[in-house]
């Protein structure tokens, strides 16, 4: 499809990338979402905690929401999406990746940017519960997982659309951006929590990890070289980035898909704006607003543009394919 001309125009202050990103992640608050937790047991013996919120009336529609790196189902961007979709006839199934629900997962490995098998299990569970119209919305790393899942799996007919927001579809390019000086604070914030989780894993598996190596990690790439890649079957960080980047499988997606990436998102490399792929694929929509920051897109009334746009897109796609 042609690249979408975005209508997003935020207030002047929110045109600044860092202000928009930090405000949306640290200051924004979303109230009125009542979540009910379900524990989903996985085939490998581990578990996922799922936080559900519900429409005011019985519905066969469900949005599955995936958070970003070191996030959770309680982040404002997840709650904002759940709230708007609940108000418009969707139940919301918000995933917590392994180790992100407040309780450590059971296995040595946890989650990574290409772990689509967990999303596959959630989709199966949602279908088993009787939902017949399902949309998937992922943010940042969750967006990459959503796109990667859609590219490598034959999706069930119940999945009607995919929406990916602020998505690092080229993991190597994004890693390089995060290692730039202007993103140092963001990278350090991720690294602090990742290293802390690795230290907790050392307590759980002292014969499998070396605490001095964990403590010596200085960058996100170091962490991916030492921990993420090795514990998930990859040779090193470069191998992990290459094999798990959704960019490599976008052309294989067969469901209506919207990728919403802001041009001023400091995390994203130029390769995260796949214009040529969008121009060739009839059901892949690429929207690149000038503003929006990373996982932000502030809008009036505390209903963000990415939330309204996702609801509009999936509703249009679902109605189009039922005509």
MISE-372881 format. One record per atom (N, C-alpha, C, O): x, y, z. Coordinates in steps of 0.05 Angstrom, whole numbers, padded with zeros to 5 digits, always signed. Atoms other than C-alpha are relative to their C-alpha. Example, Ala and Ser with C-alpha at 12.3 -4.5 7.8 and 13.67 -1.06 7.14 Angstrom:
// residues 2
+00018-00024+00000 +00246-00090+00156 +00018+00024+00000 +00039+00024+00013 -00016-00024-00001 +00273-00021+00143 -00015+00022+00014 -00005+00044+00018 
END
This chain:
// residues 323
+00017-00024+00000 +00000+00000+00000 +00017+00025+00000 +00040+00024+00009 -00015-00025-00002 +00022+00072-00008 +00005+00007+00029 -00010+00000+00047 -00006-00009-00027 +00055+00102+00053 -00021+00020+00009 -00028+00038-00006 +00021-00017-00010 +00003+00135+00097 +00009+00028+00007 +00030+00031+00021 -00005-00028-00008 +00003+00210+00103 -00012+00004+00028 -00036+00004+00031 +00010-00001-00028 -00003+00219+00179 -00013+00027+00006 -00004+00048-00004 +00015-00024-00008 -00052+00268+00209 +00008+00009+00028 -00003+00028+00039 -00008-00006-00028 -00016+00270+00276 +00015+00027+00002 +00036+00030-00010 -00013-00026-00005 +00001+00341+00299 -00003+00007+00030 -00024+00018+00038 +00002-00005-00029 +00015+00347+00374 +00005+00029+00007 +00014+00045-00010 -00007-00027-00010 +00020+00411+00415 +00030+00005-00002 +00045-00014-00003 -00028-00007+00005 +00085+00448+00407 +00020-00014+00019 +00040-00025+00009 -00019+00012-00020 +00118+00422+00471 +00005-00029-00006 +00027-00039-00001 -00003+00029+00005 +00105+00350+00451 +00011-00007-00027 +00012-00030-00035 -00014+00005+00025 +00140+00358+00385 +00030-00006+00006 +00044-00015-00011 -00027+00006-00008 +00205+00351+00424 +00001-00029+00009 -00014-00038+00026 +00000+00029-00003 +00224+00278+00423 +00004-00009+00029 -00012-00026+00039 -00006+00009-00027 +00254+00270+00493 -00023+00007+00019 -00030-00008+00036 +00022-00008-00018 +00199+00310+00527 -00024-00018-00003 -00036-00027+00016 +00023+00017+00006 +00145+00270+00493 +00004-00028+00011 -00014-00040+00023 -00006+00027-00009 +00179+00204+00509 +00000-00003+00030 -00013-00021+00041 -00002+00002-00029 +00194+00218+00582 -00027+00006+00013 -00035-00007+00032 +00026-00007-00011 +00127+00251+00596 -00019-00024-00002 -00032-00032+00017 +00018+00022+00005 +00089+00192+00566 +00007-00024+00016 -00011-00040+00024 -00008+00023-00016 +00130+00140+00603 +00000+00004+00030 -00004-00015+00044 -00004-00005-00028 +00140+00173+00670 -00021+00017+00014 -00025+00014+00038 +00019-00018-00012 +00086+00225+00681 -00029-00007-00006 -00046-00004+00012 +00027+00008+00007 +00025+00201+00644 -00012-00020+00019 +00002-00039+00028 +00015+00019-00017 -00027+00165+00687 -00026-00007-00013 -00040+00011-00024 +00026+00009+00012 -00086+00124+00662 -00016-00014+00022 -00006-00034+00034 +00017+00012-00021 -00142+00108+00711 -00025-00014-00013 -00030-00011-00037 +00025+00011+00009 -00206+00068+00706 +00002-00027-00013 -00018-00038-00023 -00003+00027+00012 -00177+00002+00680 +00003-00020+00022 +00022-00020+00038 -00001+00021-00020 -00193-00057+00724 +00010-00026-00013 -00002-00037-00031 -00012+00023+00012 -00147-00115+00709 -00003-00025+00018 -00002-00023+00042 +00002+00025-00014 -00156-00188+00728 +00022-00019-00011 +00023-00023-00035 -00023+00016+00008 -00095-00233+00727 -00006-00029-00005 -00021-00042+00011 +00002+00028+00007 -00092-00301+00694 +00028-00011-00004 +00044+00002-00017 -00026+00012+00004 -00032-00347+00697 -00002-00022-00021 -00018-00041-00018 +00000+00019+00023 -00019-00385+00632 +00024-00018+00002 +00047-00008+00000 -00022+00020-00001 +00023-00448+00640 +00009-00006-00029 -00007-00010-00047 -00012+00003+00027 +00070-00458+00581 +00011-00029-00004 +00017-00042+00016 -00009+00027+00005 +00092-00523+00547 +00028-00007+00011 +00033-00030+00017 -00027+00005-00010 +00164-00515+00571 +00002+00001+00030 +00025-00001+00041 +00000+00000-00029 +00144-00512+00644 +00001+00027+00013 +00000+00030+00037 +00000-00027-00010 +00147-00437+00651 -00029+00011-00001 -00048-00004-00006 +00027-00012-00001 +00088-00388+00657 +00001+00028-00010 +00022+00041-00011 +00004-00028+00006 +00061-00322+00632 -00023+00010+00017 -00043-00004+00021 +00022-00013-00013 +00019-00275+00673 -00014+00019-00019 -00001+00037-00031 +00016-00016+00019 -00037-00243+00632 -00019+00017+00017 -00032+00008+00035 +00019-00018-00014 -00076-00182+00656 -00022+00008-00018 -00018+00021-00039 +00024-00004+00016 -00146-00179+00629 -00016+00025+00010 -00017+00030+00034 +00021-00019-00007 -00194-00120+00627 -00022-00003-00021 -00017-00012-00044 +00023+00008+00016 -00263-00123+00597 -00018+00023-00009 -00021+00043+00004 +00021-00018+00011 -00314-00087+00554 -00024-00001+00019 -00028-00020+00034 +00024-00001-00016 -00378-00066+00588 -00022-00019-00008 -00041-00023+00007 +00020+00020+00010 -00416-00117+00547 +00015-00024-00011 +00038-00022-00019 -00012+00025+00010 -00403-00188+00525 +00009+00005-00029 -00006+00016-00045 -00011-00005+00027 -00360-00188+00462 +00016-00024-00009 +00027-00040+00006 -00018+00020+00011 -00324-00235+00415 +00026+00012-00010 +00041-00002-00024 -00024-00014+00009 -00270-00184+00402 +00021+00004+00022 +00013+00010+00045 -00021-00002-00020 -00203-00182+00437 +00025+00013-00012 +00033+00007-00034 -00026-00011+00008 -00140-00140+00432 +00022-00012+00019 +00019-00010+00043 -00023+00011-00015 -00075-00174+00454 +00021+00022+00000 +00029+00031-00022 -00019-00023-00002 -00025-00121+00479 +00027-00010+00010 +00028-00025+00030 -00027+00007-00008 +00050-00131+00484 +00016+00025+00007 +00018+00044-00009 -00016-00023-00009 +00094-00083+00524 +00028-00001-00012 +00035-00019-00026 -00027-00002+00010 +00165-00061+00510 +00020-00011+00019 +00013-00023+00039 -00022+00010-00016 +00233-00079+00538 -00002+00010+00029 -00004+00034+00034 +00002-00005-00029 +00230-00083+00614 -00025+00014+00009 -00025+00028+00029 +00026-00012-00007 +00158-00059+00614 -00017-00021+00014 -00008-00040+00025 +00020+00018-00012 +00095-00092+00641 -00027+00008-00010 -00031+00028-00024 +00028-00006+00008 +00020-00094+00631 -00012+00023+00016 -00035+00031+00011 +00010-00023-00015 +00014-00036+00680 +00012+00027-00010 +00007+00048+00002 -00010-00025+00012 +00051+00015+00637 -00022+00017-00011 -00042+00006-00022 +00021-00018+00010 +00010+00076+00617 -00008-00006-00029 -00032-00004-00036 +00007+00005+00028 +00014+00059+00543 -00017-00025-00004 -00033-00027-00022 +00017+00025+00001 -00015-00011+00556 -00028+00006+00011 -00048-00001-00001 +00026-00007-00012 -00070+00016+00601 -00016+00018-00018 -00040+00015-00019 +00014-00018+00018 -00087+00071+00552 -00013-00015-00023 -00036-00009-00030 +00011+00016+00022 -00096+00021+00496 -00023-00018+00011 -00044-00019-00002 +00021+00017-00012 -00136-00027+00541 -00025+00016+00005 -00048+00007-00001 +00024-00016-00007 -00182+00029+00564 -00016+00008-00024 -00040+00005-00025 +00015-00009+00024 -00199+00056+00495 -00013-00024-00014 -00036-00022-00023 +00012+00024+00013 -00210-00014+00466 -00023-00011+00017 -00043-00019+00006 +00023+00009-00017 -00253-00034+00527 -00024+00017-00005 -00047+00007-00005 +00022-00018+00004 -00295+00027+00515 -00014-00003-00028 -00035+00007-00033 +00010+00003+00027 -00305+00006+00443 -00005-00030-00008 -00001-00038-00031 +00009+00027+00005 -00327-00066+00450 +00020-00022-00003 +00015-00043-00014 -00021+00021+00000 -00261-00104+00458 +00007-00007+00029 +00009+00011+00046 -00014+00008-00024 -00236-00144+00517 +00030+00003-00006 +00039+00001-00029 -00029-00005+00004 -00161-00131+00528 +00015-00021+00016 +00011-00025+00040 -00018+00020-00011 -00110-00186+00541 +00028+00011-00001 +00042+00011-00021 -00026-00013-00001 -00046-00152+00564 +00021-00020+00011 +00019-00028+00034 -00020+00019-00007 +00014-00198+00565 +00021+00014+00018 +00028+00037+00015 -00024-00007-00014 +00070-00193+00616 +00021-00020-00010 +00017-00044-00006 -00020+00019+00008 +00133-00223+00586 +00012-00015+00024 +00009-00005+00047 -00011+00016-00022 +00168-00276+00627 +00019+00017+00018 +00037+00030+00008 -00016-00015-00018 +00197-00244+00689 -00008+00029+00003 +00006+00044+00017 +00008-00028+00000 +00160-00178+00679 -00026+00005+00015 -00036+00028+00015 +00025-00003-00014 +00098-00190+00721 +00003+00005+00030 -00017+00007+00044 -00004-00004-00029 +00130-00178+00789 +00010-00026+00013 +00017-00026+00037 -00010+00025-00010 +00150-00251+00797 +00019-00012-00021 +00012-00013-00045 -00019+00011+00019 +00211-00284+00766 -00011-00025-00013 -00025-00040+00000 +00008+00024+00014 +00199-00337+00714 +00017-00024+00010 +00037-00020+00023 -00012+00024-00012 +00220-00409+00729 +00026-00008-00014 +00043-00020-00001 -00023+00010+00016 +00271-00421+00674 +00023+00019+00000 +00021+00043+00008 -00024-00017+00002 +00341-00394+00663 -00004+00022-00020 +00002+00045-00014 +00006-00020+00021 +00320-00358+00599 -00026+00014+00007 -00043+00002+00020 +00025-00014-00005 +00265-00306+00601 -00014+00008-00026 -00028-00008-00037 +00012-00009+00025 +00243-00265+00541 +00021+00013-00017 +00043+00021-00007 -00018-00015+00018 +00276-00234+00480 -00017+00010-00023 -00040+00003-00026 +00015-00015+00022 +00257-00194+00418 -00011-00018-00021 -00027-00008-00037 +00010+00018+00020 +00243-00255+00376 -00016-00024+00011 -00022-00043-00003 +00013+00023-00013 +00207-00300+00426 -00030+00000-00007 -00046+00007+00010 +00028-00001+00009 +00143-00306+00386 -00017-00024+00009 -00041-00024+00008 +00015+00024-00008 +00125-00375+00414 -00018+00007+00024 -00040-00005+00027 +00017-00007-00022 +00097-00342+00477 -00025+00015-00009 -00047+00010+00001 +00023-00013+00012 +00052-00297+00436 -00018-00020-00013 -00042-00018-00011 +00016+00021+00013 +00030-00358+00397 -00017-00015+00021 -00040-00021+00016 +00015+00014-00021 +00009-00392+00462 -00023+00018+00011 -00045+00008+00017 +00021-00018-00009 -00030-00330+00484 -00023+00001-00021 -00046+00001-00014 +00020-00001+00021 -00066-00327+00416 -00017-00026+00002 -00041-00025+00000 +00015+00025-00003 -00085-00401+00424 -00019+00001+00023 -00042-00009+00021 +00016-00001-00024 -00111-00388+00493 -00024+00019-00004 -00047+00012+00005 +00022-00019+00005 -00153-00328+00471 -00021-00012-00019 -00045-00009-00015 +00019+00014+00018 -00183-00369+00414 -00016-00021+00016 -00040-00025+00012 +00013+00020-00017 -00197-00425+00464 -00023+00011+00017 -00042-00002+00023 +00020-00014-00017 -00236-00375+00506 -00025+00009-00016 -00044+00018-00005 +00024-00005+00016 -00283-00364+00447 +00001+00026-00016 -00019+00033-00029 -00001-00024+00016 -00259-00299+00416 +00005-00006-00029 +00022-00023-00036 -00001+00006+00028 -00268-00298+00341 +00012+00023-00017 +00018+00020-00040 -00012-00023+00014 -00241-00229+00323 +00022+00011+00019 +00017+00024+00039 -00023-00006-00016 -00171-00216+00350 +00019+00019-00014 +00024+00015-00038 -00021-00017+00010 -00122-00159+00339 +00023+00000+00019 +00019-00003+00043 -00024+00000-00016 -00051-00155+00364 +00013+00027-00002 +00018+00038-00024 -00014-00026+00000 -00018-00090+00385 +00025-00002+00017 +00023-00008+00041 -00025+00001-00015 +00055-00088+00405 +00014+00027+00000 +00013+00042-00020 -00015-00024-00003 +00098-00031+00430 +00030-00006+00001 +00038-00023+00016 -00030+00003-00001 +00173-00024+00417 +00008-00029-00004 +00002-00040-00025 -00008+00028+00003 +00203-00093+00429 -00025-00018-00004 -00023-00037-00020 +00024+00015+00005 +00132-00120+00434 -00011+00003-00028 -00024-00015-00038 +00008-00003+00028 +00119-00091+00365 +00017-00018-00017 +00006-00029-00036 -00017+00018+00017 +00179-00129+00337 -00009-00029+00003 -00010-00043-00017 +00010+00027-00004 +00153-00193+00369 -00025-00005-00016 -00029-00026-00028 +00026+00003+00015 +00084-00181+00339 +00005-00003-00030 -00007-00021-00042 -00005+00001+00029 +00111-00169+00269 +00015-00026-00007 +00010-00039-00027 -00015+00024+00005 +00160-00227+00275 -00018-00025+00001 -00016-00043-00016 +00020+00022-00003 +00104-00274+00298 -00017-00001-00025 -00022-00023-00036 +00017-00001+00024 +00061-00251+00239 +00014-00009-00025 +00002-00019-00044 -00016+00007+00023 +00118-00263+00191 +00008-00029-00002 +00012-00039-00024 -00011+00028+00001 +00140-00333+00211 -00022-00021+00006 -00016-00045+00002 +00021+00019-00006 +00073-00364+00231 -00023+00002-00020 -00028+00024-00031 +00026+00000+00014 +00011-00383+00192 -00021+00008+00020 -00029-00008+00037 +00018-00009-00021 -00037-00341+00232 -00028-00011-00002 -00038-00015-00025 +00028+00010+00001 -00105-00368+00251 -00019+00021-00011 -00013+00045-00010 +00019-00018+00012 -00165-00338+00217 -00012+00021+00019 -00021+00042+00011 +00011-00018-00020 -00187-00306+00282 +00016+00026+00003 +00006+00046+00012 -00017-00024-00002 -00128-00257+00280 -00006+00017-00025 -00001+00009-00047 +00009-00017+00022 -00153-00199+00238 +00020+00022-00007 +00019+00032-00030 -00018-00023+00006 -00099-00145+00244 +00023+00000+00020 +00021-00010+00042 -00024-00004-00017 -00030-00128+00272 +00006+00030+00000 +00006+00043-00021 -00009-00028-00002 -00010-00059+00298 +00026+00000+00016 +00027-00010+00038 -00026-00002-00014 +00062-00044+00317 +00008+00029+00003 +00007+00044-00017 -00006-00029-00006 +00082+00022+00350 +00028+00003+00010 +00038-00012+00027 -00027-00007-00009 +00151+00052+00358 +00018-00025-00001 +00031-00031+00019 -00011+00027+00002 +00180-00014+00333 +00028-00001-00012 +00032+00009-00034 -00027+00004+00010 +00254-00030+00326 +00002-00024-00018 +00013-00045-00010 +00001+00024+00017 +00244-00077+00267 +00028-00008-00010 +00031-00031-00020 -00028+00007+00005 +00319-00075+00254 +00015+00002+00027 +00022+00024+00035 -00011-00001-00027 +00350-00095+00321 +00029+00010+00000 +00036+00024+00019 -00028-00009+00001 +00422-00082+00300 +00000+00031-00003 +00015+00044+00011 +00001-00029+00003 +00405-00012+00276 -00009+00014+00025 +00002+00035+00032 +00010-00012-00025 +00367+00003+00340 +00021-00002+00022 +00025+00017+00037 -00022+00003-00019 +00424-00024+00382 +00021+00022-00004 +00031+00034+00015 -00019-00021+00006 +00471+00023+00347 -00010+00028+00008 +00006+00044+00018 +00012-00026-00008 +00424+00082+00359 +00001+00003+00031 +00007+00024+00041 +00001-00001-00029 +00417+00065+00433 +00028+00004+00012 +00030+00013+00035 -00027-00003-00010 +00492+00065+00440 +00012+00028-00006 +00035+00034+00001 -00009-00028+00005 +00497+00137+00415 -00002+00016+00026 -00018+00010+00043 -00002-00016-00025 +00513+00190+00467 -00027+00012+00007 -00034+00014+00031 +00026-00013-00006 +00444+00224+00460 -00020-00019+00013 -00039-00009+00025 +00018+00019-00012 +00410+00160+00482 +00011-00014+00025 +00001-00034+00034 -00015+00013-00022 +00458+00144+00540 -00018-00005+00024 -00018-00027+00036 +00017+00002-00024 +00406+00156+00595 -00020-00023-00004 -00025-00039+00014 +00020+00022+00005 +00354+00110+00562 +00014-00027+00002 +00003-00045+00014 -00014+00026+00000 +00405+00055+00551 +00008-00009+00028 +00005-00032+00035 -00008+00007-00028 +00430+00058+00623 -00024-00008+00016 -00022-00026+00033 +00024+00007-00015 +00359+00055+00649 -00007-00029-00006 -00014-00045+00012 +00005+00028+00008 +00347-00010+00610 +00021-00018+00013 +00014-00039+00024 -00022+00018-00009 +00415-00038+00630 -00001-00005+00030 +00004-00028+00038 +00002+00004-00029 +00405-00027+00705 -00020-00022+00007 -00013-00040+00023 +00020+00021-00008 +00341-00069+00708 +00007-00027-00012 +00002-00047+00001 -00008+00026+00012 +00368-00122+00660 +00021-00014+00017 +00020-00038+00021 -00022+00012-00016 +00431-00132+00702 -00011-00009+00027 -00002-00030+00037 +00011+00009-00026 +00390-00135+00766 -00015-00026-00003 -00013-00044+00014 +00014+00026+00005 +00347-00190+00736 +00020-00023-00005 +00015-00045+00004 -00020+00020+00004 +00409-00227+00714 +00013-00008+00027 +00019-00032+00031 -00011+00007-00027 +00436-00223+00786 -00019-00018+00015 -00011-00036+00029 +00020+00017-00012 +00370-00253+00810 +00001-00028-00012 -00003-00048+00002 -00002+00027+00013 +00378-00309+00759 +00025-00015+00010 +00024-00039+00013 -00024+00013-00011 +00448-00322+00786 -00007-00014+00027 +00003-00036+00032 +00008+00012-00025 +00417-00335+00855 -00016-00026-00005 -00014-00045+00011 +00017+00023+00007 +00368-00383+00822 +00016-00023-00014 +00010-00046-00010 -00016+00019+00015 +00420-00417+00777 +00030+00007+00003 +00043+00015-00017 -00028-00008-00004 +00489-00406+00808 +00021-00016-00015 +00043-00007-00019 -00018+00017+00015 +00520-00462+00768 -00001+00006-00030 +00015-00004-00046 +00004-00006+00028 +00497-00432+00701 +00010+00028-00007 +00015+00034-00031 -00008-00027+00005 +00518-00359+00708 +00024+00008+00017 +00029-00004+00038 -00024-00009-00014 +00581-00322+00730 -00006+00029+00008 -00009+00047-00009 +00008-00026-00010 +00566-00262+00774 +00019+00022-00008 +00011+00045-00013 -00020-00021+00008 +00631-00226+00757 -00004+00009-00029 +00001+00032-00035 +00005-00007+00028 +00613-00228+00683 -00024+00018-00002 -00024+00037-00017 +00024-00017+00000 +00544-00199+00697 +00008+00028+00009 -00001+00048-00003 -00008-00026-00011 +00575-00143+00739 +00018+00016-00019 +00019+00040-00018 -00018-00013+00018 +00625-00128+00684 -00013+00012-00024 +00000+00027-00039 +00015-00009+00023 +00572-00113+00632 -00002+00031+00001 -00010+00042+00021 +00000-00029+00002 +00577-00040+00609 -00021+00011-00019 -00029+00034-00016 +00018-00010+00021 +00530-00035+00549 -00022-00020-00005 -00020-00044+00003 +00021+00018+00007 +00466-00065+00524 +00010-00022-00019 +00001-00045-00017 -00011+00020+00018 +00505-00100+00469 +00016-00021+00015 +00015-00045+00010 -00015+00018-00017 +00551-00130+00522 -00020-00020+00013 -00015-00044+00014 +00020+00017-00013 +00489-00157+00557 -00011-00020-00020 -00015-00043-00013 +00011+00018+00020 +00461-00186+00493 +00021-00021-00008 +00014-00044-00014 -00021+00019+00006 +00529-00218+00478 +00003-00021+00022 +00005-00045+00016 -00005+00018-00023 +00536-00249+00547 -00024-00016+00008 -00022-00039+00014 +00024+00011-00013 +00465-00263+00568 -00022-00007-00019 -00029-00031-00023 +00023+00005+00017 +00408-00255+00519 +00006-00021-00022 -00010-00040-00025 -00006+00018+00023 +00441-00290+00460 +00007-00028+00010 -00005-00048+00000 -00010+00026-00008 +00476-00347+00497 -00022-00017+00014 -00023-00041+00010 +00020+00015-00014 +00416-00366+00540 -00025-00007-00018 -00043-00021-00009 +00023+00005+00018 +00369-00368+00480 +00008-00013-00027 -00007-00012-00046 -00008+00016+00023 +00409-00408+00430 +00013+00015-00023 +00014+00005-00046 -00013-00016+00020 +00444-00352+00391 +00030+00001+00005 +00039-00002+00028 -00030+00000-00003 +00519-00348+00378 +00009+00025+00015 +00027+00023+00033 -00008-00025-00013 +00525-00275+00400 -00021+00021-00006 -00042+00014-00018 +00020-00021+00004 +00489-00209+00398 -00006+00005-00030 -00029+00008-00038 +00004-00004+00029 +00499-00200+00323 -00018-00021-00012 -00035-00016-00028 +00017+00022+00010 +00469-00268+00309 -00029+00003+00010 -00047-00001-00006 +00026-00005-00011 +00411-00253+00355 -00015+00023-00015 -00038+00020-00022 +00013-00023+00014 +00397-00185+00322 -00008-00008-00028 -00030-00001-00037 +00006+00007+00028 +00400-00215+00252 -00024-00019-00002 -00041-00016-00019 +00020+00020+00002 +00355-00274+00266 -00027+00008+00012 -00047-00004+00005 +00025-00008-00013 +00302-00238+00308 -00011+00027-00009 -00031+00036+00001 +00010-00025+00010 +00293-00173+00269 -00024-00005-00018 -00022-00021-00037 +00024+00005+00016 +00222-00171+00242 +00003+00011-00029 -00012+00004-00046 -00005-00011+00026 +00249-00131+00183 +00004-00022-00021 -00003-00019-00044 -00007+00021+00018 +00273-00196+00152 -00025-00017-00008 -00023-00033-00027 +00024+00017+00006 +00202-00227+00152 -00025+00017-00007 -00046+00006-00010 +00023-00017+00006 +00157-00167+00138 -00014-00008-00026 -00039-00007-00027 +00012+00006+00026 +00146-00189+00066 -00016-00026+00001 -00030-00032-00018 +00015+00025-00002 +00117-00255+00091 -00026+00003+00015 -00042-00016+00018 +00024-00004-00016 +00061-00224+00132 -00024+00001-00020 -00023+00014-00040 +00023+00002+00018 -00008-00238+00102 -00025+00014+00013 -00046+00015+00000 +00022-00014-00013 -00053-00201+00152 +00003+00030-00002 +00025+00040-00004 -00002-00029+00000 -00070-00127+00151 +00017+00010+00023 +00013+00002+00046 -00020-00008-00020 -00013-00093+00188 +00005+00030-00002 +00009+00041-00024 -00008-00028-00002 +00001-00022+00211 +00025+00003+00016 +00026-00006+00039 -00025-00007-00014 +00071+00001+00230 +00000+00030+00004 +00001+00045-00016 +00001-00028-00007 +00069+00068+00266 +00026+00008+00014 +00029+00003+00038 -00026-00008-00011 +00139+00096+00276 +00004+00030-00005 +00002+00040-00027 -00004-00029+00002 +00154+00170+00290 +00028+00006-00011 +00047-00008-00005 -00025-00008+00012 +00208+00203+00250 +00020+00011+00020 +00044+00010+00016 -00018-00011-00021 +00236+00236+00313 +00004-00019+00023 +00013-00011+00044 -00006+00020-00020 +00241+00171+00352 +00030-00005+00000 +00041-00016-00019 -00029+00002-00001 +00313+00172+00375 +00011-00028+00002 +00035-00033-00002 -00009+00028-00002 +00315+00096+00384 +00002-00013-00027 +00016-00033-00030 +00003+00014+00025 +00301+00079+00312 +00019+00009-00022 +00023+00033-00027 -00018-00005+00023 +00351+00074+00255 -00017+00004-00025 -00041-00002-00025 +00014-00005+00026 +00332+00092+00183 -00012-00026-00010 -00033-00026-00024 +00009+00026+00009 +00324+00017+00170 -00026-00009+00013 -00039-00028+00005 +00025+00007-00014 +00264+00016+00218 -00024+00014-00013 -00046+00014-00002 +00022-00013+00016 +00223+00055+00166 +00000-00014-00028 +00009-00002-00047 -00003+00016+00024 +00215+00001+00112 -00019+00009-00022 -00039-00003-00028 +00017-00013+00020 +00186+00045+00057 -00003-00018-00025 -00026-00021-00035 +00002+00017+00024 +00202-00002-00001 -00018-00024+00004 -00033-00031-00014 +00017+00022-00005 +00168-00060+00032 -00029+00008+00001 -00047-00005-00010 +00028-00010-00001 +00106-00019+00047 -00011+00006-00027 -00035+00002-00032 +00009-00007+00027 +00102+00004-00025 -00007-00025-00016 -00023-00023-00035 +00004+00025+00016 +00102-00068-00050 -00022-00018+00011 -00034-00033-00004 +00018+00019-00013 +00057-00103+00000 -00028+00013+00002 -00031+00035+00011 +00027-00011+00002 -00019-00093-00009 -00013+00004+00027 -00032+00019+00030 +00013-00001-00026 -00036-00102+00065 +00018+00010+00022 +00012+00008+00046 -00018-00011-00020 +00024-00070+00100 +00000+00030-00002 +00007+00042-00022 +00003-00029-00001 +00012+00002+00121 +00022+00012+00017 +00025+00004+00040 -00021-00014-00015 +00070+00047+00142 -00008+00029+00004 -00012+00043-00015 +00007-00027-00006 +00054+00111+00178 +00024+00012+00016 +00032+00001+00036 -00024-00011-00011 +00112+00157+00196 -00004+00030+00008 +00005+00048-00006 +00004-00027-00008 +00089+00219+00234 +00027+00014+00005 +00046+00002+00013 -00024-00016-00005 +00140+00275+00240 +00007-00001+00030 +00031+00000+00037 -00003-00001-00029 +00130+00274+00316 -00011-00025+00012 -00025-00041+00000 +00011+00023-00015 +00114+00223+00369 +00019-00012+00020 +00010-00026+00038 -00019+00012-00018 +00178+00204+00404 -00001-00030+00000 -00009-00042-00019 +00000+00029-00002 +00186+00133+00429 -00023-00009+00019 -00023-00001+00042 +00024+00010-00015 +00121+00099+00453 -00014+00024+00013 -00018+00024+00037 +00012-00024-00011 +00089+00167+00461 -00025+00007-00016 -00047-00004-00012 +00023-00009+00016 +00043+00203+00411 -00022+00013+00017 -00045+00006+00015 +00019-00015-00018 +00011+00249+00463 -00022+00012-00017 -00018+00022-00039 +00023-00013+00012 -00058+00274+00446 -00019+00009+00022 -00017+00001+00045 +00018-00012-00020 -00114+00312+00480 -00018-00020+00013 -00024-00041+00002 +00019+00017-00015 -00160+00282+00532 +00013-00025+00011 -00001-00043+00019 -00014+00024-00010 -00106+00232+00553 -00007-00025-00016 -00003-00047-00006 +00003+00023+00019 -00125+00188+00494 +00020+00005-00022 +00016+00023-00039 -00022-00005+00017 -00062+00182+00454 -00006-00007-00030 -00023-00024-00035 +00005+00005+00028 -00058+00183+00378 +00004-00029-00008 -00011-00040-00023 -00005+00028+00007 -00028+00113+00374 -00024-00018+00008 -00029-00038-00005 +00023+00015-00010 -00089+00087+00413 -00024+00004-00019 -00036-00016-00027 +00022-00006+00018 -00140+00122+00369 +00005-00012-00028 -00013-00022-00041 -00007+00010+00027 -00103+00102+00306 -00002-00030-00002 -00011-00041-00022 +00001+00029-00001 -00098+00029+00326 -00029-00009-00001 -00036-00028-00016 +00029+00007+00000 -00173+00026+00341 -00012+00005-00028 -00027-00012-00038 +00010-00007+00027 -00189+00060+00275 +00009-00020-00021 -00007-00030-00037 -00011+00019+00020 -00144+00014+00235 -00012-00027+00002 -00022-00038-00018 +00010+00028-00003 -00167-00052+00264 -00030-00001-00006 -00040-00020-00017 +00028-00001+00006 -00240-00031+00260 -00005+00001-00030 -00023-00013-00040 +00003-00001+00029 -00233-00012+00187 +00007-00026-00013 -00007-00035-00031 -00009+00026+00012 -00196-00077+00170 -00021-00022+00006 -00027-00038-00012 +00019+00021-00008 -00246-00120+00208 -00027+00004-00016 -00039-00016-00025 +00025-00005+00015 -00306-00086+00175 +00004-00005-00030 -00015-00015-00044 -00006+00004+00029 -00273-00089+00106 -00001-00029-00007 -00011-00037-00028 -00001+00028+00006 -00262-00163+00110 -00025-00016+00007 -00026-00040+00004 +00026+00014-00005 -00333-00179+00133 -00021+00009-00021 -00043-00002-00020 +00019-00009+00021 -00366-00143+00074 -00003-00021-00022 -00018-00016-00041 
END
